[in-house]
Amino acid sequence: MIQYAGKEIAAKEILERAKIAFADANPGVKIETIVLYVKPEEDVAYYVVNGIGNDDFKIEL
């Protein structure tokens, strides 16, 4: 669990949401690796898939 600013979210939930967001934006691309960067101060989590990431690869927490 990640707790911040009176919120609580499971790390596993963030990972699943990142996988879904990536798959929706990149149909047909297989996820080999995924790394999450949780930034509570921005209320987002960034993700890097298969070694590739950019500012658009993020989900709201």
Phi and psi in radians as a Rosetta constraint file:
Dihedral C 1 N 2 CA 2 C 2 CIRCULARHARMONIC -1.999 0.35
Dihedral N 2 CA 2 C 2 N 3 CIRCULARHARMONIC 2.187 0.35
Dihedral C 2 N 3 CA 3 C 3 CIRCULARHARMONIC -2.068 0.35
Dihedral N 3 CA 3 C 3 N 4 CIRCULARHARMONIC 2.335 0.35
Dihedral C 3 N 4 CA 4 C 4 CIRCULARHARMONIC -2.864 0.35
Dihedral N 4 CA 4 C 4 N 5 CIRCULARHARMONIC 2.533 0.35
Dihedral C 4 N 5 CA 5 C 5 CIRCULARHARMONIC 0.791 0.35
Dihedral N 5 CA 5 C 5 N 6 CIRCULARHARMONIC 0.723 0.35
Dihedral C 5 N 6 CA 6 C 6 CIRCULARHARMONIC 1.322 0.35
Dihedral N 6 CA 6 C 6 N 7 CIRCULARHARMONIC 0.162 0.35
Dihedral C 6 N 7 CA 7 C 7 CIRCULARHARMONIC -1.930 0.35
Dihedral N 7 CA 7 C 7 N 8 CIRCULARHARMONIC 2.825 0.35
Dihedral C 7 N 8 CA 8 C 8 CIRCULARHARMONIC -2.548 0.35
Dihedral N 8 CA 8 C 8 N 9 CIRCULARHARMONIC 2.293 0.35
Dihedral C 8 N 9 CA 9 C 9 CIRCULARHARMONIC -2.525 0.35
Dihedral N 9 CA 9 C 9 N 10 CIRCULARHARMONIC 2.475 0.35
Dihedral C 9 N 10 CA 10 C 10 CIRCULARHARMONIC -1.363 0.35
Dihedral N 10 CA 10 C 10 N 11 CIRCULARHARMONIC 2.367 0.35
Dihedral C 10 N 11 CA 11 C 11 CIRCULARHARMONIC -1.007 0.35
Dihedral N 11 CA 11 C 11 N 12 CIRCULARHARMONIC -0.651 0.35
Dihedral C 11 N 12 CA 12 C 12 CIRCULARHARMONIC -1.095 0.35
Dihedral N 12 CA 12 C 12 N 13 CIRCULARHARMONIC -0.640 0.35
Dihedral C 12 N 13 CA 13 C 13 CIRCULARHARMONIC -1.148 0.35
Dihedral N 13 CA 13 C 13 N 14 CIRCULARHARMONIC -0.708 0.35
Dihedral C 13 N 14 CA 14 C 14 CIRCULARHARMONIC -1.089 0.35
Dihedral N 14 CA 14 C 14 N 15 CIRCULARHARMONIC -0.758 0.35
Dihedral C 14 N 15 CA 15 C 15 CIRCULARHARMONIC -1.067 0.35
Dihedral N 15 CA 15 C 15 N 16 CIRCULARHARMONIC -0.799 0.35
Dihedral C 15 N 16 CA 16 C 16 CIRCULARHARMONIC -1.121 0.35
Dihedral N 16 CA 16 C 16 N 17 CIRCULARHARMONIC -0.710 0.35
Dihedral C 16 N 17 CA 17 C 17 CIRCULARHARMONIC -1.134 0.35
Dihedral N 17 CA 17 C 17 N 18 CIRCULARHARMONIC -0.646 0.35
Dihedral C 17 N 18 CA 18 C 18 CIRCULARHARMONIC -1.151 0.35
Dihedral N 18 CA 18 C 18 N 19 CIRCULARHARMONIC -0.737 0.35
Dihedral C 18 N 19 CA 19 C 19 CIRCULARHARMONIC -1.066 0.35
Dihedral N 19 CA 19 C 19 N 20 CIRCULARHARMONIC -0.757 0.35
Dihedral C 19 N 20 CA 20 C 20 CIRCULARHARMONIC -1.143 0.35
Dihedral N 20 CA 20 C 20 N 21 CIRCULARHARMONIC -0.783 0.35
Dihedral C 20 N 21 CA 21 C 21 CIRCULARHARMONIC -1.069 0.35
Dihedral N 21 CA 21 C 21 N 22 CIRCULARHARMONIC -0.744 0.35
Dihedral C 21 N 22 CA 22 C 22 CIRCULARHARMONIC -1.138 0.35
Dihedral N 22 CA 22 C 22 N 23 CIRCULARHARMONIC -0.806 0.35
Dihedral C 22 N 23 CA 23 C 23 CIRCULARHARMONIC -1.081 0.35
Dihedral N 23 CA 23 C 23 N 24 CIRCULARHARMONIC -0.689 0.35
Dihedral C 23 N 24 CA 24 C 24 CIRCULARHARMONIC -1.119 0.35
Dihedral N 24 CA 24 C 24 N 25 CIRCULARHARMONIC -0.677 0.35
Dihedral C 24 N 25 CA 25 C 25 CIRCULARHARMONIC -1.476 0.35
Dihedral N 25 CA 25 C 25 N 26 CIRCULARHARMONIC -0.307 0.35
Dihedral C 25 N 26 CA 26 C 26 CIRCULARHARMONIC -2.381 0.35
Dihedral N 26 CA 26 C 26 N 27 CIRCULARHARMONIC 1.146 0.35
Dihedral C 26 N 27 CA 27 C 27 CIRCULARHARMONIC -1.031 0.35
Dihedral N 27 CA 27 C 27 N 28 CIRCULARHARMONIC 2.394 0.35
Dihedral C 27 N 28 CA 28 C 28 CIRCULARHARMONIC 1.515 0.35
Dihedral N 28 CA 28 C 28 N 29 CIRCULARHARMONIC -0.149 0.35
Dihedral C 28 N 29 CA 29 C 29 CIRCULARHARMONIC -1.564 0.35
Dihedral N 29 CA 29 C 29 N 30 CIRCULARHARMONIC 2.146 0.35
Dihedral C 29 N 30 CA 30 C 30 CIRCULARHARMONIC -1.406 0.35
Dihedral N 30 CA 30 C 30 N 31 CIRCULARHARMONIC 2.346 0.35
Dihedral C 30 N 31 CA 31 C 31 CIRCULARHARMONIC -1.472 0.35
Dihedral N 31 CA 31 C 31 N 32 CIRCULARHARMONIC 1.947 0.35
Dihedral C 31 N 32 CA 32 C 32 CIRCULARHARMONIC -1.556 0.35
Dihedral N 32 CA 32 C 32 N 33 CIRCULARHARMONIC -0.795 0.35
Dihedral C 32 N 33 CA 33 C 33 CIRCULARHARMONIC -2.415 0.35
Dihedral N 33 CA 33 C 33 N 34 CIRCULARHARMONIC 2.637 0.35
Dihedral C 33 N 34 CA 34 C 34 CIRCULARHARMONIC -2.542 0.35
Dihedral N 34 CA 34 C 34 N 35 CIRCULARHARMONIC 2.348 0.35
Dihedral C 34 N 35 CA 35 C 35 CIRCULARHARMONIC -2.188 0.35
Dihedral N 35 CA 35 C 35 N 36 CIRCULARHARMONIC 2.333 0.35
Dihedral C 35 N 36 CA 36 C 36 CIRCULARHARMONIC -1.833 0.35
Dihedral N 36 CA 36 C 36 N 37 CIRCULARHARMONIC 2.490 0.35
Dihedral C 36 N 37 CA 37 C 37 CIRCULARHARMONIC -2.202 0.35
Dihedral N 37 CA 37 C 37 N 38 CIRCULARHARMONIC 1.800 0.35
Dihedral C 37 N 38 CA 38 C 38 CIRCULARHARMONIC -1.531 0.35
Dihedral N 38 CA 38 C 38 N 39 CIRCULARHARMONIC 2.186 0.35
Dihedral C 38 N 39 CA 39 C 39 CIRCULARHARMONIC -2.127 0.35
Dihedral N 39 CA 39 C 39 N 40 CIRCULARHARMONIC 1.490 0.35
Dihedral C 39 N 40 CA 40 C 40 CIRCULARHARMONIC -0.997 0.35
Dihedral N 40 CA 40 C 40 N 41 CIRCULARHARMONIC -0.588 0.35
Dihedral C 40 N 41 CA 41 C 41 CIRCULARHARMONIC -1.145 0.35
Dihedral N 41 CA 41 C 41 N 42 CIRCULARHARMONIC -0.375 0.35
Dihedral C 41 N 42 CA 42 C 42 CIRCULARHARMONIC -1.796 0.35
Dihedral N 42 CA 42 C 42 N 43 CIRCULARHARMONIC -0.089 0.35
Dihedral C 42 N 43 CA 43 C 43 CIRCULARHARMONIC 1.055 0.35
Dihedral N 43 CA 43 C 43 N 44 CIRCULARHARMONIC 0.615 0.35
Dihedral C 43 N 44 CA 44 C 44 CIRCULARHARMONIC -2.441 0.35
Dihedral N 44 CA 44 C 44 N 45 CIRCULARHARMONIC 2.879 0.35
Dihedral C 44 N 45 CA 45 C 45 CIRCULARHARMONIC -2.234 0.35
Dihedral N 45 CA 45 C 45 N 46 CIRCULARHARMONIC 2.232 0.35
Dihedral C 45 N 46 CA 46 C 46 CIRCULARHARMONIC -1.653 0.35
Dihedral N 46 CA 46 C 46 N 47 CIRCULARHARMONIC 2.653 0.35
Dihedral C 46 N 47 CA 47 C 47 CIRCULARHARMONIC -2.367 0.35
Dihedral N 47 CA 47 C 47 N 48 CIRCULARHARMONIC 2.612 0.35
Dihedral C 47 N 48 CA 48 C 48 CIRCULARHARMONIC -2.109 0.35
Dihedral N 48 CA 48 C 48 N 49 CIRCULARHARMONIC 2.151 0.35
Dihedral C 48 N 49 CA 49 C 49 CIRCULARHARMONIC -1.994 0.35
Dihedral N 49 CA 49 C 49 N 50 CIRCULARHARMONIC 2.239 0.35
Dihedral C 49 N 50 CA 50 C 50 CIRCULARHARMONIC 0.932 0.35
Dihedral N 50 CA 50 C 50 N 51 CIRCULARHARMONIC 0.600 0.35
Dihedral C 50 N 51 CA 51 C 51 CIRCULARHARMONIC 1.415 0.35
Dihedral N 51 CA 51 C 51 N 52 CIRCULARHARMONIC 0.067 0.35
Dihedral C 51 N 52 CA 52 C 52 CIRCULARHARMONIC -2.053 0.35
Dihedral N 52 CA 52 C 52 N 53 CIRCULARHARMONIC 2.298 0.35
Dihedral C 52 N 53 CA 53 C 53 CIRCULARHARMONIC -2.597 0.35
Dihedral N 53 CA 53 C 53 N 54 CIRCULARHARMONIC 2.828 0.35
Dihedral C 53 N 54 CA 54 C 54 CIRCULARHARMONIC -2.762 0.35
Dihedral N 54 CA 54 C 54 N 55 CIRCULARHARMONIC 3.095 0.35
Dihedral C 54 N 55 CA 55 C 55 CIRCULARHARMONIC -1.125 0.35
Dihedral N 55 CA 55 C 55 N 56 CIRCULARHARMONIC -0.338 0.35
Dihedral C 55 N 56 CA 56 C 56 CIRCULARHARMONIC -1.396 0.35
Dihedral N 56 CA 56 C 56 N 57 CIRCULARHARMONIC -0.273 0.35
Dihedral C 56 N 57 CA 57 C 57 CIRCULARHARMONIC -1.476 0.35
Dihedral N 57 CA 57 C 57 N 58 CIRCULARHARMONIC 1.313 0.35
Dihedral C 57 N 58 CA 58 C 58 CIRCULARHARMONIC -2.581 0.35
Dihedral N 58 CA 58 C 58 N 59 CIRCULARHARMONIC 2.754 0.35
Dihedral C 58 N 59 CA 59 C 59 CIRCULARHARMONIC -2.300 0.35
Dihedral N 59 CA 59 C 59 N 60 CIRCULARHARMONIC 2.553 0.35
Dihedral C 59 N 60 CA 60 C 60 CIRCULARHARMONIC -1.321 0.35
Dihedral N 60 CA 60 C 60 N 61 CIRCULARHARMONIC 2.431 0.35
